[in-house]
Amino acid sequence: MPSVFIKTYGCQMNERDSEAVAAQLVAKGYSLAKTESAADVILLNTCSVRDLAEQKAMNKMKNLVGTAKKDRPNQILGYMGCMAQSRGKELIEKLPDVDLVIGTQKFHRTADYLDEILSGKREKIVDVAAEEKSEATIREHLLNGSAKTSVSAFVSIMQGCNQYCTFCIVPYTRGEERSRTIPDIVNECRELVARGVREITLLGQIVTSFGKRDLPALDGKSAFVQLLDAVHEIEGLERIRFTSPHPKGYGDDLAEAYARLPKLCESAHIPLQSGSDRLLKLMHRGYTRERFLTIIKKLRAAKPGIGITTDIIVGFPGETEEDFEQTLSLCREVEFDNAYIFKYSPRRDTPAADMPDQVPQEIREERNHRLLDLINEIAARKYDDFIGRQVQILVEGPSKKNAARYTGRTRCNRIVLFDGSSRHQGQLMDVKIERTGSFTLYGDPAVVNL
Ligand code: 5AD
């Protein structure tokens, strides 16, 4: 059977989609190639959230086409995912040697389409149509004994987004919000736990909107909190995380869930985007600076050590120096554990791309630097606070950079490196933090709970 190499760009949702496609192909008899040059099929799973991500995948494909023509004339090349969805057949018009374009609702058809192309039944396939119930098709897992995947797994709970933030392409690439059912998700989680998984991260473009249209609130609990309750009951599961939420989803029920559910890790990635009310409105975010601060206070009251990270966009159209200073001051006030900063990138079909007062590139760069300096300064201070403390980690496996070191994560989602061995893998254990590196803690397994 042919071999496949999948390269993934972008977010954890894309990683998860690639894993599900790989597992689906392996189940059909395909093998996974270790390198691009050894593969019969190369698939690029793409990201559209910023222009740079699209350019990277397109340049990569150009190079692949070049080498395939020279050295591997029978190699099949395909795009999947967000850019495939938003650009469709245009991608083949640009590079006629591309064979396959699979949109975000069609990942589960990959094996069928490859069979058709490999058997010569069809020459080119582009499928970016909507498909009912496709949200329930991302469910196969690899879990082939590889270090990390057998300890911690991602489970897709919903697809799409109806928020329509004015900068964001996701509603157009991922479609309308559609959620799986709670029993379907719980079954998948149970199977994973039976196979040795101890930590599950629930995934979706806007997880806090999970089940909103299908499941009414029950005892003041939103559908998403009902799902957290249901997953929490799975015996043998130790830790639950989720990403990405929207601030508007942090009602009291979710804040209380942190205090109530011991398996729900005290960690939250809450995209802020801007600290200026004027910009938040232009972005169509649906909350104010004050509301954001209230959420953070509530979460810290529920779990004082909670790790809080965020996403921020600099240089959104019309952003003035005063607006940007509002973002800086909010970051000083909240003291995020880390933040991902993005320079605004105009996206096709989004309202912000046509807004007046686009911010010059040099100013976007300059604000990016200033904010990064502040975030790093705060983060370093917060990392240093860990020195001397004992923390619980879930050990994922050997560190990629240094195989003598093992790596795990604290409940608040910080990476800890320590001198470990394979017997530690998959264990929850306590370590004492001795020193810090850049966005890493170094621990000593002082007390080992085996
Ligand atoms: N330009 C820059 N950053 C963007 N993001 C989303 N759309 C854009 C854009 N057009 C950022 C947001 C989001 C993260 C995943 O990517 O901060 O939270």
Residues whose N, C-alpha, C, O or C-beta is under 5 A from the ligand:
A	BS01	5AD	V49 F167 C168 P271 D311 I312 I313 F342 K343 Y344 S345 P346 R347
